[in-house]
Amino acid sequence: MEPDRAPVPQARINEMIRAPKVRLVDDDGSQIGVKDTNEAREYAWGKNLDLVEVAAQADPPVAKVMDYGKYRYEQEQ
């Protein structure tokens, strides 16, 4: 039986991000700037990646372009 693990909080991704604008961070960690959320989502999808909200409490929220499946896997290890 697997030991109990703390649940990994679910981040908002792609269409789940409700803020009208986000501070966009590229997959290499570089700051892109404040973008319309739809524009940021299209940017991420253009790279075959996801847009993931990493700091929802910031103003505007910070969203990073990343492979969300890989990120979740690493968080659970």
mmCIF file of the N, C-alpha and C atoms, coordinates in Angstrom:
data_MODEL
# 
_entry.id   MODEL 
# 
loop_
_atom_site.group_PDB 
_atom_site.id 
_atom_site.type_symbol 
_atom_site.label_atom_id 
_atom_site.label_alt_id 
_atom_site.label_comp_id 
_atom_site.label_asym_id 
_atom_site.label_entity_id 
_atom_site.label_seq_id 
_atom_site.pdbx_PDB_ins_code 
_atom_site.Cartn_x 
_atom_site.Cartn_y 
_atom_site.Cartn_z 
_atom_site.occupancy 
_atom_site.B_iso_or_equiv 
_atom_site.pdbx_formal_charge 
_atom_site.auth_seq_id 
_atom_site.auth_comp_id 
_atom_site.auth_asym_id 
_atom_site.auth_atom_id 
_atom_site.pdbx_PDB_model_num 
ATOM 1   N N  . MET A 1 1  ? 0.845   -1.191 0.000   1.00 0.00 ? 1  MET A N  1 
ATOM 2   C CA . MET A 1 1  ? 0.000   0.000  0.000   1.00 0.00 ? 1  MET A CA 1 
ATOM 3   C C  . MET A 1 1  ? 0.884   1.246  0.000   1.00 0.00 ? 1  MET A C  1 
ATOM 4   N N  . GLU A 1 2  ? 0.476   2.236  -0.783  1.00 0.00 ? 2  GLU A N  1 
ATOM 5   C CA . GLU A 1 2  ? 1.257   3.463  -0.912  1.00 0.00 ? 2  GLU A CA 1 
ATOM 6   C C  . GLU A 1 2  ? 1.076   4.353  0.321   1.00 0.00 ? 2  GLU A C  1 
ATOM 7   N N  . PRO A 1 3  ? 2.147   5.010  0.774   1.00 0.00 ? 3  PRO A N  1 
ATOM 8   C CA . PRO A 1 3  ? 1.993   5.915  1.918   1.00 0.00 ? 3  PRO A CA 1 
ATOM 9   C C  . PRO A 1 3  ? 1.115   7.107  1.552   1.00 0.00 ? 3  PRO A C  1 
ATOM 10  N N  . ASP A 1 4  ? 0.443   7.659  2.568   1.00 0.00 ? 4  ASP A N  1 
ATOM 11  C CA . ASP A 1 4  ? -0.406  8.831  2.324   1.00 0.00 ? 4  ASP A CA 1 
ATOM 12  C C  . ASP A 1 4  ? 0.453   10.004 1.877   1.00 0.00 ? 4  ASP A C  1 
ATOM 13  N N  . ARG A 1 5  ? -0.014  10.656 0.842   1.00 0.00 ? 5  ARG A N  1 
ATOM 14  C CA . ARG A 1 5  ? 0.680   11.849 0.344   1.00 0.00 ? 5  ARG A CA 1 
ATOM 15  C C  . ARG A 1 5  ? -0.265  13.029 0.435   1.00 0.00 ? 5  ARG A C  1 
ATOM 16  N N  . ALA A 1 6  ? 0.320   14.192 0.646   1.00 0.00 ? 6  ALA A N  1 
ATOM 17  C CA . ALA A 1 6  ? -0.496  15.405 0.626   1.00 0.00 ? 6  ALA A CA 1 
ATOM 18  C C  . ALA A 1 6  ? -0.972  15.614 -0.808  1.00 0.00 ? 6  ALA A C  1 
ATOM 19  N N  . PRO A 1 7  ? -2.242  15.958 -1.000  1.00 0.00 ? 7  PRO A N  1 
ATOM 20  C CA . PRO A 1 7  ? -2.719  16.172 -2.366  1.00 0.00 ? 7  PRO A CA 1 
ATOM 21  C C  . PRO A 1 7  ? -2.007  17.367 -3.002  1.00 0.00 ? 7  PRO A C  1 
ATOM 22  N N  . VAL A 1 8  ? -1.680  17.233 -4.269  1.00 0.00 ? 8  VAL A N  1 
ATOM 23  C CA . VAL A 1 8  ? -1.048  18.332 -4.994  1.00 0.00 ? 8  VAL A CA 1 
ATOM 24  C C  . VAL A 1 8  ? -2.159  19.275 -5.422  1.00 0.00 ? 8  VAL A C  1 
ATOM 25  N N  . PRO A 1 9  ? -2.081  20.557 -5.053  1.00 0.00 ? 9  PRO A N  1 
ATOM 26  C CA . PRO A 1 9  ? -3.156  21.469 -5.430  1.00 0.00 ? 9  PRO A CA 1 
ATOM 27  C C  . PRO A 1 9  ? -3.268  21.582 -6.954  1.00 0.00 ? 9  PRO A C  1 
ATOM 28  N N  . GLN A 1 10 ? -4.501  21.641 -7.434  1.00 0.00 ? 10 GLN A N  1 
ATOM 29  C CA . GLN A 1 10 ? -4.731  21.751 -8.867  1.00 0.00 ? 10 GLN A CA 1 
ATOM 30  C C  . GLN A 1 10 ? -4.553  23.206 -9.289  1.00 0.00 ? 10 GLN A C  1 
ATOM 31  N N  . ALA A 1 11 ? -3.673  23.426 -10.226 1.00 0.00 ? 11 ALA A N  1 
ATOM 32  C CA . ALA A 1 11 ? -3.493  24.760 -10.783 1.00 0.00 ? 11 ALA A CA 1 
ATOM 33  C C  . ALA A 1 11 ? -4.535  24.972 -11.868 1.00 0.00 ? 11 ALA A C  1 
ATOM 34  N N  . ARG A 1 12 ? -4.870  26.239 -12.106 1.00 0.00 ? 12 ARG A N  1 
ATOM 35  C CA . ARG A 1 12 ? -5.746  26.535 -13.233 1.00 0.00 ? 12 ARG A CA 1 
ATOM 36  C C  . ARG A 1 12 ? -4.904  26.484 -14.500 1.00 0.00 ? 12 ARG A C  1 
ATOM 37  N N  . ILE A 1 13 ? -5.416  25.814 -15.516 1.00 0.00 ? 13 ILE A N  1 
ATOM 38  C CA . ILE A 1 13 ? -4.688  25.740 -16.779 1.00 0.00 ? 13 ILE A CA 1 
ATOM 39  C C  . ILE A 1 13 ? -5.605  26.119 -17.936 1.00 0.00 ? 13 ILE A C  1 
ATOM 40  N N  . ASN A 1 14 ? -4.998  26.633 -18.988 1.00 0.00 ? 14 ASN A N  1 
ATOM 41  C CA . ASN A 1 14 ? -5.670  26.958 -20.248 1.00 0.00 ? 14 ASN A CA 1 
ATOM 42  C C  . ASN A 1 14 ? -7.001  27.680 -20.042 1.00 0.00 ? 14 ASN A C  1 
ATOM 43  N N  . GLU A 1 15 ? -8.121  27.070 -20.439 1.00 0.00 ? 15 GLU A N  1 
ATOM 44  C CA . GLU A 1 15 ? -9.423  27.750 -20.373 1.00 0.00 ? 15 GLU A CA 1 
ATOM 45  C C  . GLU A 1 15 ? -9.917  27.988 -18.950 1.00 0.00 ? 15 GLU A C  1 
ATOM 46  N N  . MET A 1 16 ? -9.308  27.324 -17.962 1.00 0.00 ? 16 MET A N  1 
ATOM 47  C CA . MET A 1 16 ? -9.742  27.487 -16.571 1.00 0.00 ? 16 MET A CA 1 
ATOM 48  C C  . MET A 1 16 ? -9.265  28.825 -15.976 1.00 0.00 ? 16 MET A C  1 
ATOM 49  N N  . ILE A 1 17 ? -8.317  29.483 -16.624 1.00 0.00 ? 17 ILE A N  1 
ATOM 50  C CA . ILE A 1 17 ? -7.812  30.774 -16.136 1.00 0.00 ? 17 ILE A CA 1 
ATOM 51  C C  . ILE A 1 17 ? -8.864  31.830 -16.451 1.00 0.00 ? 17 ILE A C  1 
ATOM 52  N N  . ARG A 1 18 ? -9.381  32.494 -15.409 1.00 0.00 ? 18 ARG A N  1 
ATOM 53  C CA . ARG A 1 18 ? -10.486 33.422 -15.570 1.00 0.00 ? 18 ARG A CA 1 
ATOM 54  C C  . ARG A 1 18 ? -10.065 34.894 -15.620 1.00 0.00 ? 18 ARG A C  1 
ATOM 55  N N  . ALA A 1 19 ? -8.829  35.203 -15.258 1.00 0.00 ? 19 ALA A N  1 
ATOM 56  C CA . ALA A 1 19 ? -8.375  36.598 -15.255 1.00 0.00 ? 19 ALA A CA 1 
ATOM 57  C C  . ALA A 1 19 ? -8.330  37.122 -16.693 1.00 0.00 ? 19 ALA A C  1 
ATOM 58  N N  . PRO A 1 20 ? -8.691  38.399 -16.904 1.00 0.00 ? 20 PRO A N  1 
ATOM 59  C CA . PRO A 1 20 ? -8.663  38.945 -18.268 1.00 0.00 ? 20 PRO A CA 1 
ATOM 60  C C  . PRO A 1 20 ? -7.241  39.124 -18.810 1.00 0.00 ? 20 PRO A C  1 
ATOM 61  N N  . LYS A 1 21 ? -6.287  39.376 -17.918 1.00 0.00 ? 21 LYS A N  1 
ATOM 62  C CA . LYS A 1 21 ? -4.889  39.551 -18.317 1.00 0.00 ? 21 LYS A CA 1 
ATOM 63  C C  . LYS A 1 21 ? -3.997  38.760 -17.372 1.00 0.00 ? 21 LYS A C  1 
ATOM 64  N N  . VAL A 1 22 ? -2.840  38.328 -17.879 1.00 0.00 ? 22 VAL A N  1 
ATOM 65  C CA . VAL A 1 22 ? -1.875  37.601 -17.059 1.00 0.00 ? 22 VAL A CA 1 
ATOM 66  C C  . VAL A 1 22 ? -0.476  38.139 -17.342 1.00 0.00 ? 22 VAL A C  1 
ATOM 67  N N  . ARG A 1 23 ? 0.410   37.982 -16.355 1.00 0.00 ? 23 ARG A N  1 
ATOM 68  C CA . ARG A 1 23 ? 1.838   38.270 -16.566 1.00 0.00 ? 23 ARG A CA 1 
ATOM 69  C C  . ARG A 1 23 ? 2.436   36.968 -17.088 1.00 0.00 ? 23 ARG A C  1 
ATOM 70  N N  . LEU A 1 24 ? 2.884   36.990 -18.327 1.00 0.00 ? 24 LEU A N  1 
ATOM 71  C CA . LEU A 1 24 ? 3.303   35.774 -19.012 1.00 0.00 ? 24 LEU A CA 1 
ATOM 72  C C  . LEU A 1 24 ? 4.789   35.504 -18.830 1.00 0.00 ? 24 LEU A C  1 
ATOM 73  N N  . VAL A 1 25 ? 5.116   34.267 -18.438 1.00 0.00 ? 25 VAL A N  1 
ATOM 74  C CA . VAL A 1 25 ? 6.489   33.797 -18.299 1.00 0.00 ? 25 VAL A CA 1 
ATOM 75  C C  . VAL A 1 25 ? 6.664   32.653 -19.293 1.00 0.00 ? 25 VAL A C  1 
ATOM 76  N N  . ASP A 1 26 ? 7.697   32.741 -20.136 1.00 0.00 ? 26 ASP A N  1 
ATOM 77  C CA . ASP A 1 26 ? 7.937   31.725 -21.157 1.00 0.00 ? 26 ASP A CA 1 
ATOM 78  C C  . ASP A 1 26 ? 8.448   30.429 -20.532 1.00 0.00 ? 26 ASP A C  1 
ATOM 79  N N  . ASP A 1 27 ? 8.497   29.362 -21.312 1.00 0.00 ? 27 ASP A N  1 
ATOM 80  C CA . ASP A 1 27 ? 8.929   28.062 -20.791 1.00 0.00 ? 27 ASP A CA 1 
ATOM 81  C C  . ASP A 1 27 ? 10.393  28.042 -20.388 1.00 0.00 ? 27 ASP A C  1 
ATOM 82  N N  . ASP A 1 28 ? 11.183  29.020 -20.855 1.00 0.00 ? 28 ASP A N  1 
ATOM 83  C CA . ASP A 1 28 ? 12.598  29.102 -20.443 1.00 0.00 ? 28 ASP A CA 1 
ATOM 84  C C  . ASP A 1 28 ? 12.786  30.019 -19.230 1.00 0.00 ? 28 ASP A C  1 
ATOM 85  N N  . GLY A 1 29 ? 11.671  30.545 -18.681 1.00 0.00 ? 29 GLY A N  1 
ATOM 86  C CA . GLY A 1 29 ? 11.733  31.391 -17.495 1.00 0.00 ? 29 GLY A CA 1 
ATOM 87  C C  . GLY A 1 29 ? 11.819  32.877 -17.783 1.00 0.00 ? 29 GLY A C  1 
ATOM 88  N N  . SER A 1 30 ? 11.898  33.268 -19.065 1.00 0.00 ? 30 SER A N  1 
ATOM 89  C CA . SER A 1 30 ? 11.999  34.691 -19.388 1.00 0.00 ? 30 SER A CA 1 
ATOM 90  C C  . SER A 1 30 ? 10.630  35.366 -19.294 1.00 0.00 ? 30 SER A C  1 
ATOM 91  N N  . GLN A 1 31 ? 10.638  36.604 -18.818 1.00 0.00 ? 31 GLN A N  1 
ATOM 92  C CA . GLN A 1 31 ? 9.410   37.394 -18.688 1.00 0.00 ? 31 GLN A CA 1 
ATOM 93  C C  . GLN A 1 31 ? 9.006   37.912 -20.066 1.00 0.00 ? 31 GLN A C  1 
ATOM 94  N N  . ILE A 1 32 ? 7.768   37.683 -20.446 1.00 0.00 ? 32 ILE A N  1 
ATOM 95  C CA . ILE A 1 32 ? 7.270   38.204 -21.719 1.00 0.00 ? 32 ILE A CA 1 
ATOM 96  C C  . ILE A 1 32 ? 6.507   39.499 -21.484 1.00 0.00 ? 32 ILE A C  1 
ATOM 97  N N  . GLY A 1 33 ? 5.806   39.580 -20.354 1.00 0.00 ? 33 GLY A N  1 
ATOM 98  C CA . GLY A 1 33 ? 5.073   40.802 -20.019 1.00 0.00 ? 33 GLY A CA 1 
ATOM 99  C C  . GLY A 1 33 ? 3.600   40.512 -19.794 1.00 0.00 ? 33 GLY A C  1 
ATOM 100 N N  . VAL A 1 34 ? 2.826   41.568 -19.579 1.00 0.00 ? 34 VAL A N  1 
ATOM 101 C CA . VAL A 1 34 ? 1.390   41.435 -19.330 1.00 0.00 ? 34 VAL A CA 1 
ATOM 102 C C  . VAL A 1 34 ? 0.686   41.286 -20.676 1.00 0.00 ? 34 VAL A C  1 
ATOM 103 N N  . LYS A 1 35 ? -0.076  40.218 -20.800 1.00 0.00 ? 35 LYS A N  1 
ATOM 104 C CA . LYS A 1 35 ? -0.780  39.906 -22.047 1.00 0.00 ? 35 LYS A CA 1 
ATOM 105 C C  . LYS A 1 35 ? -2.243  39.601 -21.755 1.00 0.00 ? 35 LYS A C  1 
ATOM 106 N N  . ASP A 1 36 ? -3.080  39.800 -22.749 1.00 0.00 ? 36 ASP A N  1 
ATOM 107 C CA . ASP A 1 36 ? -4.456  39.343 -22.696 1.00 0.00 ? 36 ASP A CA 1 
ATOM 108 C C  . ASP A 1 36 ? -4.417  37.819 -22.518 1.00 0.00 ? 36 ASP A C  1 
ATOM 109 N N  . THR A 1 37 ? -5.278  37.268 -21.685 1.00 0.00 ? 37 THR A N  1 
ATOM 110 C CA . THR A 1 37 ? -5.238  35.835 -21.396 1.00 0.00 ? 37 THR A CA 1 
ATOM 111 C C  . THR A 1 37 ? -5.409  34.994 -22.659 1.00 0.00 ? 37 THR A C  1 
ATOM 112 N N  . ASN A 1 38 ? -6.303  35.406 -23.557 1.00 0.00 ? 38 ASN A N  1 
ATOM 113 C CA . ASN A 1 38 ? -6.492  34.650 -24.802 1.00 0.00 ? 38 ASN A CA 1 
ATOM 114 C C  . ASN A 1 38 ? -5.219  34.655 -25.635 1.00 0.00 ? 38 ASN A C  1 
ATOM 115 N N  . GLU A 1 39 ? -4.547  35.796 -25.693 1.00 0.00 ? 39 GLU A N  1 
ATOM 116 C CA . GLU A 1 39 ? -3.291  35.912 -26.447 1.00 0.00 ? 39 GLU A CA 1 
ATOM 117 C C  . GLU A 1 39 ? -2.209  35.011 -25.824 1.00 0.00 ? 39 GLU A C  1 
ATOM 118 N N  . ALA A 1 40 ? -2.148  34.994 -24.495 1.00 0.00 ? 40 ALA A N  1 
ATOM 119 C CA . ALA A 1 40 ? -1.173  34.161 -23.786 1.00 0.00 ? 40 ALA A CA 1 
ATOM 120 C C  . ALA A 1 40 ? -1.449  32.677 -24.041 1.00 0.00 ? 40 ALA A C  1 
ATOM 121 N N  . ARG A 1 41 ? -2.728  32.305 -24.039 1.00 0.00 ? 41 ARG A N  1 
ATOM 122 C CA . ARG A 1 41 ? -3.119  30.914 -24.291 1.00 0.00 ? 41 ARG A CA 1 
ATOM 123 C C  . ARG A 1 41 ? -2.717  30.496 -25.711 1.00 0.00 ? 41 ARG A C  1 
ATOM 124 N N  . GLU A 1 42 ? -2.974  31.359 -26.682 1.00 0.00 ? 42 GLU A N  1 
ATOM 125 C CA . GLU A 1 42 ? -2.597  31.077 -28.077 1.00 0.00 ? 42 GLU A CA 1 
ATOM 126 C C  . GLU A 1 42 ? -1.079  30.941 -28.209 1.00 0.00 ? 42 GLU A C  1 
ATOM 127 N N  . TYR A 1 43 ? -0.332  31.782 -27.476 1.00 0.00 ? 43 TYR A N  1 
ATOM 128 C CA . TYR A 1 43 ? 1.136   31.720 -27.486 1.00 0.00 ? 43 TYR A CA 1 
ATOM 129 C C  . TYR A 1 43 ? 1.601   30.353 -26.989 1.00 0.00 ? 43 TYR A C  1 
ATOM 130 N N  . ALA A 1 44 ? 1.018   29.898 -25.872 1.00 0.00 ? 44 ALA A N  1 
ATOM 131 C CA . ALA A 1 44 ? 1.391   28.601 -25.298 1.00 0.00 ? 44 ALA A CA 1 
ATOM 132 C C  . ALA A 1 44 ? 1.036   27.471 -26.255 1.00 0.00 ? 44 ALA A C  1 
ATOM 133 N N  . TRP A 1 45 ? -0.164  27.512 -26.803 1.00 0.00 ? 45 TRP A N  1 
ATOM 134 C CA . TRP A 1 45 ? -0.601  26.454 -27.710 1.00 0.00 ? 45 TRP A CA 1 
ATOM 135 C C  . TRP A 1 45 ? 0.241   26.435 -28.975 1.00 0.00 ? 45 TRP A C  1 
ATOM 136 N N  . GLY A 1 46 ? 0.732   27.599 -29.405 1.00 0.00 ? 46 GLY A N  1 
ATOM 137 C CA . GLY A 1 46 ? 1.606   27.679 -30.570 1.00 0.00 ? 46 GLY A CA 1 
ATOM 138 C C  . GLY A 1 46 ? 2.910   26.916 -30.349 1.00 0.00 ? 46 GLY A C  1 
ATOM 139 N N  . LYS A 1 47 ? 3.288   26.733 -29.094 1.00 0.00 ? 47 LYS A N  1 
ATOM 140 C CA . LYS A 1 47 ? 4.498   25.977 -28.735 1.00 0.00 ? 47 LYS A CA 1 
ATOM 141 C C  . LYS A 1 47 ? 4.157   24.546 -28.328 1.00 0.00 ? 47 LYS A C  1 
ATOM 142 N N  . ASN A 1 48 ? 2.885   24.151 -28.503 1.00 0.00 ? 48 ASN A N  1 
ATOM 143 C CA . ASN A 1 48 ? 2.410   22.825 -28.087 1.00 0.00 ? 48 ASN A CA 1 
ATOM 144 C C  . ASN A 1 48 ? 2.565   22.627 -26.585 1.00 0.00 ? 48 ASN A C  1 
ATOM 145 N N  . LEU A 1 49 ? 2.346   23.698 -25.814 1.00 0.00 ? 49 LEU A N  1 
ATOM 146 C CA . LEU A 1 49 ? 2.444   23.647 -24.360 1.00 0.00 ? 49 LEU A CA 1 
ATOM 147 C C  . LEU A 1 49 ? 1.157   24.187 -23.748 1.00 0.00 ? 49 LEU A C  1 
ATOM 148 N N  . ASP A 1 50 ? 1.097   24.180 -22.419 1.00 0.00 ? 50 ASP A N  1 
ATOM 149 C CA . ASP A 1 50 ? -0.073  24.676 -21.690 1.00 0.00 ? 50 ASP A CA 1 
ATOM 150 C C  . ASP A 1 50 ? 0.237   26.002 -21.033 1.00 0.00 ? 50 ASP A C  1 
ATOM 151 N N  . LEU A 1 51 ? -0.820  26.770 -20.772 1.00 0.00 ? 51 LEU A N  1 
ATOM 152 C CA . LEU A 1 51 ? -0.703  27.990 -19.990 1.00 0.00 ? 51 LEU A CA 1 
ATOM 153 C C  . LEU A 1 51 ? -1.163  27.636 -18.580 1.00 0.00 ? 51 LEU A C  1 
ATOM 154 N N  . VAL A 1 52 ? -0.272  27.791 -17.588 1.00 0.00 ? 52 VAL A N  1 
ATOM 155 C CA . VAL A 1 52 ? -0.558  27.369 -16.214 1.00 0.00 ? 52 VAL A CA 1 
ATOM 156 C C  . VAL A 1 52 ? -0.436  28.578 -15.286 1.00 0.00 ? 52 VAL A C  1 
ATOM 157 N N  . GLU A 1 53 ? -1.488  28.822 -14.512 1.00 0.00 ? 53 GLU A N  1 
ATOM 158 C CA . GLU A 1 53 ? -1.483  29.920 -13.542 1.00 0.00 ? 53 GLU A CA 1 
ATOM 159 C C  . GLU A 1 53 ? -0.626  29.491 -12.349 1.00 0.00 ? 53 GLU A C  1 
ATOM 160 N N  . VAL A 1 54 ? 0.490   30.196 -12.112 1.00 0.00 ? 54 VAL A N  1 
ATOM 161 C CA . VAL A 1 54 ? 1.404   29.801 -11.036 1.00 0.00 ? 54 VAL A CA 1 
ATOM 162 C C  . VAL A 1 54 ? 1.332   30.728 -9.825  1.00 0.00 ? 54 VAL A C  1 
ATOM 163 N N  . ALA A 1 55 ? 0.757   31.910 -9.990  1.00 0.00 ? 55 ALA A N  1 
ATOM 164 C CA . ALA A 1 55 ? 0.598   32.839 -8.859  1.00 0.00 ? 55 ALA A CA 1 
ATOM 165 C C  . ALA A 1 55 ? -0.723  33.574 -9.035  1.00 0.00 ? 55 ALA A C  1 
ATOM 166 N N  . ALA A 1 56 ? -1.807  32.912 -8.614  1.00 0.00 ? 56 ALA A N  1 
ATOM 167 C CA . ALA A 1 56 ? -3.159  33.449 -8.798  1.00 0.00 ? 56 ALA A CA 1 
ATOM 168 C C  . ALA A 1 56 ? -3.404  34.722 -7.992  1.00 0.00 ? 56 ALA A C  1 
ATOM 169 N N  . GLN A 1 57 ? -2.706  34.872 -6.847  1.00 0.00 ? 57 GLN A N  1 
ATOM 170 C CA . GLN A 1 57 ? -2.948  36.014 -5.967  1.00 0.00 ? 57 GLN A CA 1 
ATOM 171 C C  . GLN A 1 57 ? -2.244  37.283 -6.435  1.00 0.00 ? 57 GLN A C  1 
ATOM 172 N N  . ALA A 1 58 ? -1.336  37.171 -7.408  1.00 0.00 ? 58 ALA A N  1 
ATOM 173 C CA . ALA A 1 58 ? -0.627  38.347 -7.929  1.00 0.00 ? 58 ALA A CA 1 
ATOM 174 C C  . ALA A 1 58 ? -1.585  39.205 -8.753  1.00 0.00 ? 58 ALA A C  1 
ATOM 175 N N  . ASP A 1 59 ? -1.200  40.456 -8.990  1.00 0.00 ? 59 ASP A N  1 
ATOM 176 C CA . ASP A 1 59 ? -2.025  41.359 -9.795  1.00 0.00 ? 59 ASP A CA 1 
ATOM 177 C C  . ASP A 1 59 ? -1.186  41.958 -10.908 1.00 0.00 ? 59 ASP A C  1 
ATOM 178 N N  . PRO A 1 60 ? -1.333  41.528 -12.142 1.00 0.00 ? 60 PRO A N  1 
ATOM 179 C CA . PRO A 1 60 ? -2.206  40.453 -12.612 1.00 0.00 ? 60 PRO A CA 1 
ATOM 180 C C  . PRO A 1 60 ? -1.616  39.085 -12.273 1.00 0.00 ? 60 PRO A C  1 
ATOM 181 N N  . PRO A 1 61 ? -2.438  38.025 -12.331 1.00 0.00 ? 61 PRO A N  1 
ATOM 182 C CA . PRO A 1 61 ? -1.927  36.687 -12.029 1.00 0.00 ? 61 PRO A CA 1 
ATOM 183 C C  . PRO A 1 61 ? -0.756  36.315 -12.949 1.00 0.00 ? 61 PRO A C  1 
ATOM 184 N N  . VAL A 1 62 ? 0.164   35.511 -12.434 1.00 0.00 ? 62 VAL A N  1 
ATOM 185 C CA . VAL A 1 62 ? 1.318   35.066 -13.220 1.00 0.00 ? 62 VAL A CA 1 
ATOM 186 C C  . VAL A 1 62 ? 0.975   33.724 -13.844 1.00 0.00 ? 62 VAL A C  1 
ATOM 187 N N  . ALA A 1 63 ? 1.190   33.627 -15.150 1.00 0.00 ? 63 ALA A N  1 
ATOM 188 C CA . ALA A 1 63 ? 0.937   32.373 -15.872 1.00 0.00 ? 63 ALA A CA 1 
ATOM 189 C C  . ALA A 1 63 ? 2.201   31.983 -16.611 1.00 0.00 ? 63 ALA A C  1 
ATOM 190 N N  . LYS A 1 64 ? 2.538   30.704 -16.549 1.00 0.00 ? 64 LYS A N  1 
ATOM 191 C CA . LYS A 1 64 ? 3.758   30.211 -17.179 1.00 0.00 ? 64 LYS A CA 1 
ATOM 192 C C  . LYS A 1 64 ? 3.419   29.229 -18.290 1.00 0.00 ? 64 LYS A C  1 
ATOM 193 N N  . VAL A 1 65 ? 4.186   29.301 -19.361 1.00 0.00 ? 65 VAL A N  1 
ATOM 194 C CA . VAL A 1 65 ? 4.060   28.371 -20.469 1.00 0.00 ? 65 VAL A CA 1 
ATOM 195 C C  . VAL A 1 65 ? 4.868   27.127 -20.090 1.00 0.00 ? 65 VAL A C  1 
ATOM 196 N N  . MET A 1 66 ? 4.200   25.937 -20.050 1.00 0.00 ? 66 MET A N  1 
ATOM 197 C CA . MET A 1 66 ? 4.903   24.711 -19.662 1.00 0.00 ? 66 MET A CA 1 
ATOM 198 C C  . MET A 1 66 ? 4.128   23.492 -20.139 1.00 0.00 ? 66 MET A C  1 
ATOM 199 N N  . ASP A 1 67 ? 4.778   22.341 -20.053 1.00 0.00 ? 67 ASP A N  1 
ATOM 200 C CA . ASP A 1 67 ? 4.128   21.054 -20.294 1.00 0.00 ? 67 ASP A CA 1 
ATOM 201 C C  . ASP A 1 67 ? 3.487   20.658 -18.967 1.00 0.00 ? 67 ASP A C  1 
ATOM 202 N N  . TYR A 1 68 ? 2.180   20.829 -18.843 1.00 0.00 ? 68 TYR A N  1 
ATOM 203 C CA . TYR A 1 68 ? 1.509   20.622 -17.563 1.00 0.00 ? 68 TYR A CA 1 
ATOM 204 C C  . TYR A 1 68 ? 1.568   19.165 -17.104 1.00 0.00 ? 68 TYR A C  1 
ATOM 205 N N  . GLY A 1 69 ? 1.457   18.224 -18.024 1.00 0.00 ? 69 GLY A N  1 
ATOM 206 C CA . GLY A 1 69 ? 1.536   16.810 -17.654 1.00 0.00 ? 69 GLY A CA 1 
ATOM 207 C C  . GLY A 1 69 ? 2.874   16.481 -17.024 1.00 0.00 ? 69 GLY A C  1 
ATOM 208 N N  . LYS A 1 70 ? 3.943   16.978 -17.606 1.00 0.00 ? 70 LYS A N  1 
ATOM 209 C CA . LYS A 1 70 ? 5.289   16.749 -17.064 1.00 0.00 ? 70 LYS A CA 1 
ATOM 210 C C  . LYS A 1 70 ? 5.440   17.438 -15.703 1.00 0.00 ? 70 LYS A C  1 
ATOM 211 N N  . TYR A 1 71 ? 4.908   18.646 -15.576 1.00 0.00 ? 71 TYR A N  1 
ATOM 212 C CA . TYR A 1 71 ? 4.956   19.408 -14.327 1.00 0.00 ? 71 TYR A CA 1 
ATOM 213 C C  . TYR A 1 71 ? 4.239   18.634 -13.205 1.00 0.00 ? 71 TYR A C  1 
ATOM 214 N N  . ARG A 1 72 ? 3.033   18.121 -13.492 1.00 0.00 ? 72 ARG A N  1 
ATOM 215 C CA . ARG A 1 72 ? 2.267   17.358 -12.492 1.00 0.00 ? 72 ARG A CA 1 
ATOM 216 C C  . ARG A 1 72 ? 3.043   16.113 -12.064 1.00 0.00 ? 72 ARG A C  1 
ATOM 217 N N  . TYR A 1 73 ? 3.639   15.441 -13.040 1.00 0.00 ? 73 TYR A N  1 
ATOM 218 C CA . TYR A 1 73 ? 4.405   14.226 -12.747 1.00 0.00 ? 73 TYR A CA 1 
ATOM 219 C C  . TYR A 1 73 ? 5.553   14.548 -11.786 1.00 0.00 ? 73 TYR A C  1 
ATOM 220 N N  . GLU A 1 74 ? 6.271   15.649 -12.078 1.00 0.00 ? 74 GLU A N  1 
ATOM 221 C CA . GLU A 1 74 ? 7.412   16.039 -11.224 1.00 0.00 ? 74 GLU A CA 1 
ATOM 222 C C  . GLU A 1 74 ? 6.943   16.445 -9.836  1.00 0.00 ? 74 GLU A C  1 
ATOM 223 N N  . GLN A 1 75 ? 5.784   17.094 -9.729  1.00 0.00 ? 75 GLN A N  1 
ATOM 224 C CA . GLN A 1 75 ? 5.262   17.512 -8.425  1.00 0.00 ? 75 GLN A CA 1 
ATOM 225 C C  . GLN A 1 75 ? 4.891   16.298 -7.569  1.00 0.00 ? 75 GLN A C  1 
ATOM 226 N N  . GLU A 1 76 ? 4.448   15.239 -8.206  1.00 0.00 ? 76 GLU A N  1 
ATOM 227 C CA . GLU A 1 76 ? 4.001   14.060 -7.472  1.00 0.00 ? 76 GLU A CA 1 
ATOM 228 C C  . GLU A 1 76 ? 5.144   13.142 -7.063  1.00 0.00 ? 76 GLU A C  1 
ATOM 229 N N  . GLN A 1 77 ? 6.334   13.360 -7.581  1.00 0.00 ? 77 GLN A N  1 
ATOM 230 C CA . GLN A 1 77 ? 7.485   12.507 -7.250  1.00 0.00 ? 77 GLN A CA 1 
ATOM 231 C C  . GLN A 1 77 ? 8.085   12.885 -5.909  1.00 0.00 ? 77 GLN A C  1 
# 
